[in-house]
Amino acid sequence: MDRAQQLLRSLAKDARIVEVGPSFSPLAPKRDGWNTFVIDHAPRAELIEKYRGQTVDRIEEVDFVWTGGSIADAVPADQHGTFDAFIASHVIEHTTDVVTFLRAAETLLRPDGVVILAVPDKRKCFDFYRSLTGTADAVAAFLEKRNRHTVRTHIDYALNMALKDDGTVGAWSGHDTRPAIPANPLTNAAQWLGAAQLPDYADAHAWVFVPASFNLMILELSQLGYIDLRVEDCLELDATEFFVWLRKGRQHLAPDEIREQRTALMQRTIVELAEQVEQLPETAFVQMASAGVLRDQLLKATYRTDALRTVLAALRVSIGRFGLDRAKFKRLIGAASRKVPANLSAAVQHKILLGEATKILDGITDPAGEADDRDPAVIDTAVLVAPLGAAQFGDPLLAAELERERQRARAVRMVLDAVLASLRGRALDRKRFRDLVTQAAAQTPNDGPESARHAVLSEESRRVLGLPVA
């Protein structure tokens, strides 16, 4: 089934059709036996002159010339409500006022008529880098009775237009990994600004969609009372565009149902936008993804260090003349745990607080050298147990800082283990503690990422001994 057959799948050739702006590429041409009435911005002779160089023999006689206002105004009133289908292929994105455009479709259609739209998918055309438009933009354009594109639209359209294959391809497959390159030089800025000041309409893509964002806009506009349409079906294609079929009659939904549908479409929009990542060249994607992983792991490593410092501080202030005050230690850990933020990375801190506190209260001690293997921050991301190098990641400085942070955490663990190993009876054996920390410092290299342990060993051990920290 070809493109036209897919779009016209529900129509017989005797259906009364109005096709908007078909120019030199009609979907339901009269010459093929379709009962089609054409609306365009100029008569056929002018369109032939305008599109000279295209396949102008496909341009059909224009039944209704639209020169402004609602498209419905171009059609005699006695034909309003008489059409079975309202077809517009790659037209809606050019309109200045989406609400008025869709209301015109409602006016022209019979009660059971269908709106058939082919809409550019911003992920698969020169709108690749542009931001989505939606309900707020549509309502603003309608209330302003907008009949020309704004300065912002012209600037955004020109500034963020992108092409592939050295500037020759403006539409492509969703799996095309050739880079999308900005098409217009910044030196053309004066031209963009001037486009909105021209006396006649200056064309631009004013509306930018992915399938879910378009469906969301239709749902919201209908529930707000601006249009009386609902999405009957939506079909995403591999390249360039998606198809939408709308019917008269908005859905009658309870507030909870509206919220549920909006949430689902908002979430789907995020997923569809994320799918653009598949088009990034492999080298760029790997470098950017690696940097993102590193930033996340550095954040987790920082939380890990903070959690161990918190446990060490709680242990330090809970040791008195009568040994470890277990109740006080539990209270301090509980208070610290309640302050942990509820996000994915910070959950590592929560795990360590509870895990380390439990081991201390149960009298479990492990050699510091085994700490990393049992640490949730490492267990969750085993790939980072191996040393990180510039050859693995696009940002060697970030990788090196992550390794230093891991060494800082290891140093806190060394001090913590030294405290636990130095508890004798009811008090801290200060001499044994000093000896263990000194031994750990002697085993720590003075160069490379591991040297980051020295400052932490000194700082944390002085805190344990009650000495001033520089």
C-alpha positions, 0 to 999 in steps of 0.5 A: 500500500503506497502513501496515498492509499494509506492516507485515503484508506477509509474513502471511496472515490465518490466521497466528497473531498476537500484537499487543502494546498496540494500544489503539485502533489495532490493525494486525491487527484481529480484525474484519477477519478476522485471527487475532490475540490481543491483549496489553494492560495492561488489559481492554477496558472499562478501555481504553475508559474510559482512551481516552475521546475517541479512536476507542474502537470500534476497541479489541478484546477483550484476550486476555491482560492484562499487569500486569508482568514479561515479556510472555510471562508473560501468555500461558499456557505451552502457547501459547509458541512457537505464534505466527507473528508478534509485532507491536508498533507504537510500543510498544518505546520505552515499555518499561522493559527492551528485552532482556526485551521482545525475549526475550518475543517469542522465547519466544512465536514459532515458530522461523520467526516474525517480530517486526514493529515500528513504531518512532518515528524521533527525527528526525521526532517529539517526541524530536527533541532527545533523545540516542540510547539503545543497547546500554549502556542496554539491558544496564543496564536488563536487569541492573537488572531495571527495571520502572519508568522512571528519574528520568533518563528522566522528566527527559530525556523532559520536558525535551527533548520538542519540538513543532512548529506552536505546540505542536500537532504531535508527529510530522512529515516529515523535510523539515518546516522549521518550528521544533521548540520545547521543549514543557514549561516548566522550572517543571514540574521537580518533576512530572518528579522525582515521576513516578519515585516514583509507585506505578504505572508512569508512562509515558515514551519511554525508548528513542530511535532512528534506524534505524541506531542501532536496527539497531546495538543489535540486532546488538550485543545478539545478538552479546553473547548477550542476544537471539537475533534478527537484522534481516531488513529495515528500512524508513525512512518519510518521516514519524514512524517506521521499520519493522523485521522481526526473525527468530530466529537471530542471525548467526554472524560472525567478529570482523572481520565484527562490527567491520565491520558495527558500524563501518558502522552507527555511521557510518550513525547519524552520517549519519542524525543529520546529516540533521536539519539539513535541518529547521532553518529556512533563516535559522538554518541559513545563519547557523550554517553560515556561522559554522562555515565562518568558524571553520574558515577562521580556523583555516586562516588561523592555520595559514597564518600559523604556517607562513610564520613557520616558513619565515621562521625556518628561512631566518633561521637558515640564512643565515650568512657563506657564504650560505644553508645549504641542507642546514640549511634542508632539515633545519629544514623537514623537522623542522617538517613532521613536527610538523604535526598530521594533521588536515584544517585543519592540512594547509594548514600542511604544504602551505605549508611544503613549497611555500615551501621548494621555491620558496626552494631553487629560487630562485623569488621572487614579489611579495608582492601575488601571494601570496594567489592561489597560497596553498593556503589560499585556493585551496581556499576561493576564496569567501573571497578577497573581503573579508568583511562582516557582510552575508555572515555571521551573525558579523561579529566572526569575519569581521573576525578572519579578515580580520586573520589573512589580513593577518598572513599577508601581512605575514609573506610580505612579510618573507620576500620581503624576505629573499629579495630582499636576499640578495647573494652569500653574505650578507644585504644588511641595508640593502636588507632594511630599505628593503624592509620600510620600503617595505612598512610605508609602503604599509600602511594605518593603519586597518582589517584591513590595519593588522594588518600593521604589528605583524607587519612590525616583529616579524619584521623585528627577528627577521631583523636580530637585534634585541630583540622587545618 
